Amino acid sequence: MALTKPERRARIKKRIRKTITGSSETPRLSVFRSNKEIYAQLIDDVSGKTLASASSLGDKEAHKGSKIDQAGVVGKKLAAAAKIAGHESVVFDRNGYLYHGRVKSLAEAARENGLKF
């Protein structure tokens, strides 16, 4: 029997999270995308805290252009927030999504603005 989309994503997410964990030195960059918005946060899994975050929610600059452009703006904002928090290298958690489109745009924008992963 075929899996539904959420079941498939949950299975991929579980497989990814077996190998990826964030620490205070190299936090996990987790991405969540809804139909309208995109969210990203740096997470220290050891202490269970969010170190920095950025989203397109309520950001007028992010809502200019397509959703792929929106993800790029969020990637820039997250890289700036990570620098302020003192983090330069991260591990990327695509959260069960394919590395394509909005997720790829966010990752590339974060890399261009100084995050290493």
N, C-alpha and C positions, 0 to 999 in steps of 0.2 A: 504494500500500500504506500502511496506517495505521501511525503510529509507536506504539511502546510508551510507557508512562508515563515511564520513565527517559530514553528518547531524546527525548521531547518536552520534558522538563524541561531536559535538556542543551542543546537547541537554544535554548530561551528564555534560559537562563543565559548562553550565549555571546553572544546578542544584547544582553543587559543589560550584560555586562562590557565590551563594546566602548566604551560611553560612560561607565561609572562607574569611577573610580579613586580610591583614598584617598591622602591625603598626611598629613604630620605635623600640618598645621594643621586639615584636615578629613578625618579617617579614614573608612574605609568600614565601615559597620555591617552585617556579614554574619550572616544567620540560617540555621541548619540545624535541621530538625525530623526526628526519627525517629518511630517509632510510639509510643514511650513518653515520650521526653524532648524538650526544646528547648534549643538552644544559641545564643548570640549573642556576637560578638566585634567589637572595633574594630581594624581593620587598617590599617597604613601600607604601602601597596603600593610606595612608592618604596624604602624600606629593607627591606621584606619582614618586618616585625615586627608582632606582636600587642600592642596597647597596653593593652587591657582586655578582660575576658571575664566572662561569667556563664552559668550553666546551671542546669537543674533537677535535674541528676544529684546524688543524695545530699542534696538539700535537703528536709527534712521539711516546712517551711512551704509550699514550692511544690506538694507532693503532696496538699494539702488542696483539695478541690474538683475542678472539671473541668480538662481540659487547656487550655482557653482561660484559666481563672483562673491556671493554672500559668504560662502564657506572660506574663501580666500581671506576676506576681511576678518573673520573669526580667528583664522590661523595666525594672522599678524597680531591681533589683540592678545592671543594666548602667549605668543612668543614674548611680547612686551611684558605681560604679567609674570611670566616665568623668570625673566631677567630681573625684575624687581624683587621677586621672591628668592633670587639667588640660585636658580637652577639653569644649567646649560645643556645637559644631556638627559634624555628621557628614553623610555621604551614605548613603542607605539602599539596601542591596543585598538584595532579597528572594530572591535565589539561585534563581530559576526557579520559585518557588512563587507562587501567586496571592495578591494582597493581600486576604486573607479569613481569617476564623477566627483561628487561633493566631498567624499572622504579623501580622495587623492588631492583635490584642490586645497583642502585644509592642511594636509600633511606637507605639501610642497611649499605653501605660504609660510608655515611654521619653520621649515628648514631654511628658507631664504632669509628669514628674519632672525636667525641665530640659534635655533634649537638643533641639537645633534641627535639623530636616531637612525 
